[in-house]
């Protein structure tokens, strides 16, 4: 008996779950927990305080335990209203932390697999794409930043929903994209949300231009032109409970009044992008090296290295893609 197409996809997604369980078997079967740096010093205490406050029926507006006290709800990375943080409000902290990490890694792979299948990628490459997102160095090395992993996982789902909205000219999919975008915004890692939002906007513009050149029909283009603004409106409206306090905090922060150019000395300069290919171009990563008049003081820039072999694989994938597209036409 032939296995139905949807059943095959379910089998592949189930395999992603099995791989996730194997990867985190120390946490699942040996009662161990991941604790290091920011996770131990920031995220776990934040989740514990939010857990206690919400269980006591109060909204954690202010954190009295940090320094002499500081805003809590207004700080995005506390992610008080992130829907999946409900795990921390209903379970013991250590149990919740295990489930939170495992769930997000599994969702990352599931969303990527769904997106690849939607883009007509066959099952095995889609499965590999999901594994790459789940267990790549950028994700695994940053498990200590709960806000990062809970933000990055929504990117594939956003592109899946938004692509459906564009291709089907669907108001419903625009709303669903806005809901998913709101979840990503509430997850707390503003930079990751910002990059995803820019890429989604660029994807919208490119499709708008392509469809305009292909169809030359005014009505479909006009409808599509409202997709991204509508999605943004839905996301912002649902996220106002977090956005308004964060905006107020930004205005009240003394950092803008005491700005010092030296504060950005460790930022990644655009010319540091060359270290993706040649990691020691500016000297030893993590040390104060000066090259082309640029001081490299940020050790993170040394951890990004694409490798030539990876670029060759990307080039091969692009060549195969355009070759298949030419044959189909």
Secondary structure, 3 states (H helix, E strand, C coil): CCCCHHHHHHHHHHHHHHHHHHHCHHHHHCCCCCCCHHHHHHHHHHHHHHHHHHHCCCCCCEECCCCCCEECCCCHHHCCCCHHHHHHHHCCHHHHHHHHHHHHHHHHHHHHHHHHHHCCCCHHHHHHHHHHHHHCHHHHCCCCCHHHHHHHCHHHHHHHHHHHHHHHCCHHHHHHHHHHHHHHHHCCCHHHHHHHHHHHHHHHHHHHHHHHHHHCCHHHHHHHCCHHHHHHHHHHHHHHHHHHHHHHHHHHCCCCCCCCHHHHCCCCCHHHHHHHCCCCCCCCCCCCEEECCEEECCHHHHHCCCCHHHHHHHHHHHHHHHHHHHHHC
